[in-house]
Amino acid sequence: MSYIDELGANAKAASKAAAVMGTSQKNNILQTIADMLRENTASIMEANKKDIEAAEKSGMTKSLIDRLTLDEKRISGMAVGVEQLIALADPVGIVQGGKTLPNGLTIIKKSVPMGVIGIIFESRPNVTIDAGCLCLKAGNAVILRGGSDAINSNKCLVDIMRSAAEKNNAPANIVQLVEDTSREVANQLMKANEYLDVLIPRGGGGLINAVMQNSTVPVIQTGEGNCHVYVDRFADIDMALEIVDNAKTQRPSVCNAIENVLVHKNIADGFLQALEKKWNGKVAFVGDEASGMYIKLDRIATDEDYRKEFLDYTIAVKIVDDIDEAIAHINRFGTGHSECIVTEFLKNAEKFQREIDAAAVYVNASTRFTDGFEFGLGAEIGISTQKLHARGPMGLEALTTYKYLINGNGQIRG
């Protein structure tokens, strides 16, 4: 039996127990996890320190090291996120509809757990807790495969979740970590159809595309965020500056940070110069020749730049003639994640929200709000950029499916 076969068999067995756990048992496990995160903050940070030191030695960028880092504030936030899940309604067992047929059969559509969920993600150890706890609350078993960069942090966090499960009379194997982070084992996980019901990748475009291309397990596509702000000719300039600044610099390494700003030609001069002054060298600009007339560019932008998820302090700029050009550009280069217009003209706001093809479309607000926590869903499993099953921030309901319960009194089909 291979390593993945062993993990898969363990998860399949544990999923049977997970599916029938009551709400109180699941919530007790979650509360124990939250308590243990707080109690073990020092040991979590010690494990995380090993990962950070290795990342620094390997030359990892500061923005990616930021994604990897766990400090007291982030660990506390993880615990709060777990407790928010406790407060949310159990998504399992909800009657979604029903009817009685003319022949007397009653049909009920009821939510049930997915079963076994596999999650492949990169160097964000907070995802380990988010994913494990969401899957648990939705009655699933989960196999987590994080990046090698966070292996020490992930081992520590998964040990906490497994211990919390056992303390509340649940099998530890409802949460498992793939400790072999080789590409070969990751590929085996992508083809573990015998065990996995769904596979969810969380990370950059390279990871997501690799999973989409190689997996034979059904995949929910998440994460890649080539997000835009379009500053309309009718925008409040001060508001636009604050929104663009927040959406780009508050945390540039995450998928809901913007990578592009489009500016209407009538306000390009004043807005771009004000933005350059506000950032004062903090953010590097790449852009079209027209924008280079107003601000200093590192280089003229190519189509590849407009498609790129920079995940750092670089932004692509383009001056557009009108809202139609802005919408066409976003629908061409965007990844269907989060897009924003800044405008005081209601007609343009409605047009933008109607015609942009994305999971989250904003008017006069930062794209940084595309998040399960901010949307009131509790922790999220990811941001789905596809249209089947789930779209946008994926909370508890996205980790369930449904089945039909049919009751009769001897009916047969003629």
C-alpha distance (Angstrom), angle and dihedral (degrees) to the residues before:
residue distance angle dihedral
M1 . . .
S2 3.82 . .
Y3 3.79 124.0 .
I4 3.82 91.8 -104.6
D5 3.80 90.9 46.0
E6 3.80 88.9 55.1
L7 3.82 93.3 48.8
G8 3.78 90.6 44.5
A9 3.79 94.5 50.5
N10 3.80 90.2 48.0
A11 3.80 91.2 50.4
K12 3.79 93.5 46.5
A13 3.79 90.9 53.7
A14 3.81 93.0 44.9
S15 3.81 91.9 48.3
K16 3.81 89.9 66.7
A17 3.78 90.5 59.0
A18 3.81 92.9 41.3
A19 3.80 92.0 53.6
V20 3.81 93.7 59.0
M21 3.81 99.0 41.3
G22 3.77 112.6 121.9
T23 3.78 123.6 -124.0
S24 3.80 93.6 -104.6
Q25 3.81 93.3 53.0
K26 3.80 91.9 49.0
N27 3.80 91.6 47.5
N28 3.80 91.2 48.5
I29 3.79 90.0 54.3
L30 3.81 90.3 49.3
Q31 3.80 92.6 49.6
T32 3.79 89.9 50.2
I33 3.81 89.7 51.4
A34 3.82 91.1 50.9
D35 3.80 91.5 48.6
M36 3.80 92.4 47.4
L37 3.81 92.1 49.6
R38 3.79 89.3 57.4
E39 3.79 94.1 41.8
N40 3.80 92.8 48.9
T41 3.82 99.0 41.4
A42 3.80 92.4 120.8
S43 3.80 94.9 51.1
I44 3.82 91.5 45.1
M45 3.80 90.4 52.6
E46 3.81 90.2 47.0
A47 3.79 91.3 54.4
N48 3.79 90.4 44.7
K49 3.80 90.3 51.0
K50 3.81 89.6 62.9
D51 3.79 90.1 54.6
I52 3.80 92.9 47.5
E53 3.80 92.7 49.5
A54 3.79 90.9 50.9
A55 3.82 90.5 47.3
E56 3.79 92.2 51.7
K57 3.80 91.1 49.9
S58 3.80 90.5 51.1
G59 3.81 91.9 53.1
M60 3.80 97.8 -111.4
T61 3.81 113.0 174.9
K62 3.79 119.9 -103.6
S63 3.80 92.6 -114.2
L64 3.81 91.9 54.6
I65 3.80 91.6 45.4
D66 3.80 86.4 54.0
R67 3.81 88.9 57.0
L68 3.78 89.4 51.2
T69 3.80 97.3 47.4
L70 3.80 124.0 103.3
D71 3.79 117.0 -169.1
E72 3.80 131.1 167.7
K73 3.80 92.4 -87.8
R74 3.81 93.9 51.6
I75 3.79 93.5 45.1
S76 3.80 89.7 49.8
G77 3.79 88.5 49.4
M78 3.79 89.9 51.8
A79 3.81 90.0 53.6
V80 3.80 91.3 49.0
G81 3.80 89.3 50.1
V82 3.80 90.4 53.7
E83 3.80 90.6 50.6
Q84 3.78 90.3 50.5
L85 3.79 87.7 58.4
I86 3.80 89.0 56.0
A87 3.80 89.5 57.5
L88 3.81 92.5 52.4
A89 3.78 122.2 92.2
D90 3.79 117.2 -97.7
P91 3.83 105.6 -102.3
V92 3.82 92.9 -154.1
G93 3.80 122.0 93.4
I94 3.80 97.0 19.0
V95 3.80 113.8 148.8
Q96 3.80 104.8 -130.5
G97 3.78 95.9 -176.8
G98 3.74 145.4 -38.0
K99 3.76 145.8 -173.6
T100 3.78 143.8 -175.8
L101 3.79 116.4 -120.8
P102 3.83 123.3 -139.3
N103 3.82 88.3 -105.3
G104 3.79 90.7 59.3
L105 3.82 98.6 -104.4
T106 3.80 113.6 140.1
I107 3.80 116.8 -147.1
I108 3.80 122.7 -164.7
K109 3.82 124.8 -174.8
K110 3.82 108.7 -149.3
S111 3.82 132.8 179.6
V112 3.81 117.1 -116.3
P113 3.82 135.1 173.1
M114 3.80 120.3 -84.3
G115 3.81 91.8 -126.1
V116 3.80 114.0 -135.0
I117 3.79 118.6 13.4
G118 3.78 124.5 -167.9
I119 3.79 119.3 -156.7
I120 3.81 124.4 -168.3
F121 3.78 113.9 -170.4
E122 3.78 142.8 159.3
S123 3.80 134.5 -120.5
R124 3.80 101.3 -41.2
P125 3.80 107.9 107.3
N126 3.80 92.3 -173.8
V127 3.81 85.0 71.1
T128 3.80 87.5 64.7
I129 3.80 91.6 64.9
D130 3.81 95.6 36.6
A131 3.79 93.4 50.9
G132 3.78 96.7 41.2
C133 3.79 94.1 48.9
L134 3.79 95.9 43.8
C135 3.78 91.4 50.9
L136 3.80 90.4 47.6
K137 3.82 94.7 50.5
A138 3.81 89.2 49.6
G139 3.81 89.8 53.5
N140 3.80 98.1 -108.4
A141 3.78 136.5 128.9
V142 3.81 114.3 -128.3
I143 3.80 137.3 -156.4
L144 3.79 111.4 -157.3
R145 3.80 122.6 -158.2
G146 3.81 111.3 -176.0
G147 3.78 128.0 176.3
S148 3.79 122.9 -81.1
D149 3.83 88.1 -115.7
A150 3.81 90.7 70.3
I151 3.79 100.6 34.3
N152 3.83 96.5 120.0
S153 3.79 93.0 47.4
N154 3.79 92.0 46.2
K155 3.81 93.8 50.0
C156 3.80 90.1 53.2
L157 3.81 94.0 47.6
V158 3.81 95.2 45.5
D159 3.81 90.3 49.1
I160 3.81 87.8 56.7
M161 3.81 92.7 51.5
R162 3.79 93.3 46.1
S163 3.80 91.4 48.7
A164 3.81 91.3 48.7
A165 3.81 90.3 52.5
E166 3.79 92.8 51.6
K167 3.81 91.8 47.1
N168 3.80 87.3 59.2
N169 3.81 97.6 46.6
A170 3.81 96.4 -100.0
P171 3.82 126.7 123.7
A172 3.80 114.0 -92.7
N173 3.80 89.2 -137.7
I174 3.78 93.0 73.6
V175 3.83 80.6 90.0
Q176 3.81 121.5 38.3
L177 3.79 133.7 167.0
V178 3.80 125.2 -144.9
E179 3.80 97.5 -131.6
D180 3.81 93.5 -178.2
T181 3.82 100.5 79.2
S182 3.81 96.2 -175.8
R183 3.80 119.5 131.3
E184 3.80 90.2 -121.4
V185 3.79 92.7 60.0
A186 3.82 91.0 44.3
N187 3.81 89.0 55.1
Q188 3.80 89.8 50.1
L189 3.80 89.3 53.6
M190 3.82 89.9 52.0
K191 3.80 89.5 57.8
A192 3.81 98.5 42.4
N193 3.82 94.0 114.4
E194 3.79 91.0 148.6
Y195 3.80 90.0 66.6
L196 3.82 111.0 19.3
D197 3.79 123.8 72.8
V198 3.80 94.6 -171.9
L199 3.81 138.7 -0.1
I200 3.80 122.8 -146.0
P201 3.82 121.1 -166.8
R202 3.82 119.0 -158.2
G203 3.78 118.9 -171.1
G204 3.77 143.8 54.6
G205 3.76 129.3 -20.4
G206 3.80 94.4 -90.6
L207 3.80 93.4 57.2
I208 3.79 94.6 42.7
N209 3.81 93.4 48.5
A210 3.81 91.8 47.2
V211 3.79 91.0 53.6
M212 3.80 93.3 44.7
Q213 3.82 91.7 50.5
N214 3.81 98.9 42.3
S215 3.79 106.2 33.1
T216 3.78 123.0 99.9
V217 3.81 88.8 -179.0
P218 3.85 112.4 88.9
V219 3.83 108.9 -92.1
I220 3.80 132.9 -151.2
Q221 3.80 105.5 -152.2
T222 3.81 113.4 -136.4
G223 3.70 145.6 160.6
E224 3.79 117.2 24.3
G225 3.78 104.8 124.1
N226 3.78 120.1 -170.6
C227 3.80 91.6 166.5
H228 3.82 128.9 179.5
V229 3.78 141.8 -159.4
Y230 3.80 115.7 -154.6
V231 3.81 112.3 -158.3
D232 3.79 103.9 -153.7
R233 3.81 125.1 -149.9
F234 3.83 86.9 -109.9
A235 3.82 94.4 52.7
D236 3.78 125.6 128.4
I237 3.81 97.0 -117.9
D238 3.80 95.8 -150.0
M239 3.80 90.8 50.4
A240 3.80 91.0 46.9
L241 3.81 91.7 52.3
E242 3.80 91.9 52.2
I243 3.80 93.7 46.2
V244 3.82 94.4 47.6
D245 3.79 91.5 45.5
N246 3.80 93.2 50.0
A247 3.79 94.7 42.8
K248 3.81 91.5 51.7
T249 3.79 108.6 31.8
Q250 3.83 107.8 26.8
R251 3.82 88.0 82.6
P252 3.81 112.3 -17.3
S253 3.81 96.2 -177.8
V254 3.82 96.6 69.7
C255 3.79 129.9 88.8
N256 3.81 96.6 -114.8
A257 3.82 93.8 55.8
I258 3.80 113.1 104.7
E259 3.79 122.8 -108.7
N260 3.81 98.0 -177.1
V261 3.78 138.8 43.4
L262 3.80 119.8 -164.8
V263 3.81 117.2 -163.5
H264 3.79 130.0 -165.0
K265 3.80 110.6 -117.4
N266 3.82 93.6 -124.0
I267 3.82 93.1 64.1
A268 3.80 100.6 26.7
D269 3.80 95.7 105.3
G270 3.80 97.6 53.5
F271 3.80 97.3 35.6
L272 3.80 99.4 46.2
Q273 3.79 94.3 45.7
A274 3.80 90.3 48.7
L275 3.82 90.1 49.1
E276 3.80 92.3 49.5
K277 3.80 89.9 49.9
K278 3.82 92.0 47.8
W279 3.79 93.4 52.4
N280 3.80 94.3 39.1
G281 3.82 94.8 -164.2
K282 3.82 95.5 -38.1
V283 3.81 91.4 113.5
A284 3.79 125.9 40.8
F285 3.80 117.9 -136.5
V286 3.79 128.1 -141.9
G287 3.77 115.7 177.7
D288 3.76 152.8 136.0
E289 3.80 122.9 -62.8
A290 3.80 91.6 -100.7
S291 3.80 93.0 58.7
G292 3.82 89.1 48.5
M293 3.80 87.8 68.2
Y294 3.82 89.7 68.5
I295 3.82 107.1 29.1
K296 3.79 138.4 28.9
L297 3.80 111.0 -97.3
D298 3.77 126.7 -158.2
R299 3.79 86.5 -146.7
I300 3.78 143.1 -27.7
A301 3.78 108.5 -80.1
T302 3.80 121.7 -114.7
D303 3.80 128.2 -158.0
E304 3.80 86.3 -97.3
D305 3.82 89.9 58.4
Y306 3.80 90.8 51.4
R307 3.81 89.6 51.4
K308 3.80 95.9 44.4
E309 3.79 126.4 109.2
F310 3.83 96.6 -146.5
L311 3.83 96.6 -177.3
D312 3.80 89.1 -165.7
Y313 3.82 141.1 67.0
T314 3.80 96.2 -56.5
I315 3.80 125.1 103.1
A316 3.80 133.5 -174.0
V317 3.81 117.1 -134.8
K318 3.78 131.4 -162.1
I319 3.79 132.0 175.3
V320 3.80 113.2 -141.5
D321 3.79 132.7 -164.6
D322 3.80 96.6 -135.8
I323 3.80 145.9 -19.3
D324 3.81 92.1 -81.1
E325 3.81 91.1 60.3
A326 3.82 89.7 47.4
I327 3.82 92.4 51.5
A328 3.82 92.2 46.5
H329 3.82 91.2 50.0
I330 3.81 93.2 49.2
N331 3.81 94.1 46.5
R332 3.81 89.0 49.4
F333 3.80 99.6 47.2
G334 3.82 104.7 21.2
T335 3.79 124.4 99.2
G336 3.80 96.9 -139.2
H337 3.81 93.6 -102.5
S338 3.83 116.7 110.9
E339 3.80 130.1 -22.7
C340 3.81 132.4 177.6
I341 3.79 140.2 -162.2
V342 3.78 122.5 -163.4
T343 3.78 108.7 -154.4
E344 3.80 143.3 131.4
F345 3.82 91.8 -151.2
L346 3.80 110.3 96.8
K347 3.80 94.5 -158.6
N348 3.82 91.3 57.9
A349 3.79 92.2 44.8
E350 3.81 91.0 53.6
K351 3.81 92.4 44.6
F352 3.82 91.3 51.3
Q353 3.79 94.0 49.7
R354 3.80 91.4 45.4
E355 3.81 98.2 48.4
I356 3.81 104.6 33.9
D357 3.82 111.8 96.7
A358 3.80 103.3 -144.4
A359 3.79 140.0 114.1
A360 3.82 92.9 -115.2
V361 3.81 124.0 26.9
Y362 3.81 117.7 -174.3
V363 3.78 135.5 -161.8
N364 3.81 115.1 -159.2
A365 3.82 97.0 -17.8
S366 3.78 137.4 97.7
T367 3.80 118.9 -94.6
R368 3.81 87.5 -133.2
F369 3.82 88.2 88.9
T370 3.82 92.7 73.5
D371 3.77 93.5 106.4
G372 3.77 135.4 113.3
F373 3.80 91.7 -124.8
E374 3.81 92.6 51.2
F375 3.82 92.9 44.2
G376 3.80 90.4 54.7
L377 3.80 94.3 -110.5
G378 3.80 94.4 116.8
A379 3.79 116.2 -126.6
E380 3.79 114.5 -7.4
I381 3.78 133.4 -135.3
G382 3.79 90.5 -146.0
I383 3.80 144.3 -60.7
S384 3.79 109.5 -79.1
T385 3.81 113.1 -143.4
Q386 3.79 94.1 -176.7
K387 3.78 129.2 81.6
L388 3.80 106.4 -132.7
H389 3.81 119.9 90.7
A390 3.81 96.9 -16.6
R391 3.81 138.3 18.9
G392 3.80 130.6 -174.1
P393 3.82 122.8 -1.7
M394 3.80 107.7 7.4
G395 3.77 113.6 -142.8
L396 3.78 131.6 165.9
E397 3.80 98.8 -55.9
A398 3.83 90.6 57.1
L399 3.81 88.9 61.2
T400 3.78 93.9 59.6
T401 3.78 133.1 71.2
Y402 3.78 127.8 -170.6
K403 3.76 142.4 -121.1
Y404 3.78 134.4 -158.5
L405 3.80 119.4 -116.2
I406 3.80 111.8 -157.2
N407 3.79 122.9 -169.6
G408 3.75 126.3 -173.2
N409 3.81 143.3 158.3
G410 3.78 102.1 -128.4
Q411 3.82 102.8 -46.6
I412 3.81 116.6 163.1
R413 3.78 128.2 -173.9
G414 3.74 116.6 -110.1
